[in-house]
Amino acid sequence: MAIVLYLADKYPEKRLLPAGFEQRAQINRWLLFTTTELEQPLWRITRHTRLYPEYRRLPADVALAREEFTAMAGVLQEHMHDRPFLVGDSVTVGDFVLAHTLDWANEVQLVEEYPQLRAYMERMYARPHAPPRIAEALAAT
């Protein structure tokens, strides 16, 4: 997140951060929410299904992390109701971070229950110059 904010600040002409204090605070709020409430359970799932050696994996931790992600995805879906972007009327770095995180969740089948979040993620990746999706990037390596 530090790199994303640094680049957005370094290139203000790209308008990837809102100018107003209140909307900037909201971007920070949702970036932190994405990182702490959505990304952390995804890391736990990844550690216990792919990264750790088999003897260190805890299936119960995967189930708990899935529950935690699901609860927070519900909060996000409520926030995103009728919103095209995370904050304000245009795309920001918050949208880029969130779309990537939702794509990661999609890779572990956690987005199906949230059609609004899935549609949002698809819109973000349909944008011109969007990076490849996680599955596409892994397939290309």
N, C-alpha and C positions, 0 to 999 in steps of 0.2 A: 504494500500500500504506500510505503514511503516513496518508492520510485514513481509510482503513478502520480502522486501529488506533486512531487518534484517536477516531473515533466509537464504537468498541467500548469504549474506556476511559471515554469521556464518559457513556455510558449503561450502566453495569454491571448495571442491573436487567434488561436484555435478555439477559444471560448469553451473549454472543457470543464471549467469551474464557474459557477455563478458569481456575478460581481457583488451581489448584495450580501450583507453580513448574515442575515437570517437564513437565506437559502444555502450559503456556504456552511453554516452550522448544520443544516439538515443533511447536506452531502456528507459531512464528517460523521454525523449520527448513523447514516445508513451504510457508510463504508465500514465503520466499526461493527455495526450489526452484522453485516455480511461476513466480516472476518472472524468475529468471535462466535456468533450464533449459528451461522450456516457452514462456514469453512472448517471450523474445528471438528464438528462431527464427521465431516467428509474425510478429514485427515485420519481420524480414528478408524473409520471404516477401511480406508486404504491401507493403513498400517497392519490391521488385523486380517486383511484378506489377500494382500499382495506383497507388502514390504517386509514384514517380519518373517523370520524363518518359521516354518510350520509349528515348531514346538513352543513358540512365544505367542502365537495367535490365540485370542480369546473370543470365541463366537458370541458370548454373552455381551461383550463390549460392543460388538457390531450391532446387535439388536438394540442396545441402549442408545447408541449413537444415532441409529435410524429414527428412533422415537424422538430424540432431542431435535434432530433436523426437522422432522415432520411438524413438531409443535411450532418451531420458529418459522417454517415455511407458511404456516397458517397466518401468522402475524404479518408476514410480508405480503401474502396474497390479499389480505384485508387492506393494507396500505396501497397496494397497486390497483385496487378496484377503480376502473375508469381512468387510469393514468397511462399515458403513453410512455412516460419516462419516470425514473425514480424520484426526481425532484425537478420541479419547474417545467418549462415548455420546450426544452431542447435536451439533446443527449449530453451527458457529462461523464467524467471518469467513473462516477458511481455506477452508471449504466454498464460500462465496460467490465468493471470488476464483478458486478452482480451477474451479468450474462455469462461470464466465464464460470462463475461459481455454480450457477444453475445448470450449465452444460456438464460440469463435473457431477452434479447430483443426478443429472439425466443418465450419465454413464453407469450409475449404480441403481438405476430404476427408482429414484425418489421424486420424480417430477410428475408422474402420471396422474396423481391425485389432484394436481393443481393446474387445470387447463389454462387459467389466466397467466400463470407464471411461465408455462411452456410456450404459450403464444408470444409473450413478451420476449423470451429468450430467442425464439425463432425470428422475430422482427429485428432484434439486435444483430443477429448473424446474417440476416438478409441485407443489411446495410452495405452500400458500396465500400470496398476496402476493408471489410471485416476480416479478422484473422481466421484461419481454418478452425473448425470445431476440434475438440480434443480427439475424437476418434479419427478424424481426417489427418491430423498432425501425427498421431501415433502410427497410422497406416503408412505414412510417407517416410518414416524413418527406417 
